[in-house]
């Protein structure tokens, strides 16, 4: 498979706030869904962020070794960059990492596209969290989701509903070398971590 270019908003190489265990997190830039009330509206434009070779990102993931359990892909909207997304999930899965993938699209509607790339993405995903953010259904009682309509779809046996029941929302605060502060995570600030 040939590497593709992906427009990325940000990367966090180790986070415990975006899925099971410590994860390498990649936020795709660009979103055609644009949910009202979205907390990542700065990721909507397709010209923001930075272009990466997908193979560069896979190399960075592999360099983490056993410090991480897997990769989490968020956005923006990952399915708006299908070729790069396919390369990323396939290569990360091939080197032994788990894949958690967020999308504002609903799983069944993605299936209706009848696109082999989408089917191959699902084959290389352990957990898909689907559905648009809906302000009127705002709910932080479950981990990593912002509204009650969003679903967890377990495509492999690596993670289960039982694992999900033990997971909690977290917010991480990072103080960057230039003095800027970056937050990531979800929820009601019930737990937090300061990272440098």
Secondary structure, 3 states (H helix, E strand, C coil): CCCCEEEEEEEEEEECCCCCCCEEEEEECCCCCCCCCCCCHHHCCCCCCEEEEHHHHHHHHHHCHHHCCEEEEEECCHHHCHHHHHHHHHHHHHCCCEEEEECCCCHHHHHHCCCHHHHHHHHCCCEEEECCCCHHHECCCCCCCCECCCEEEECCCCCCHHHHHHCCCCEEEEECCCCCEEEEECCCCCCEEEEC
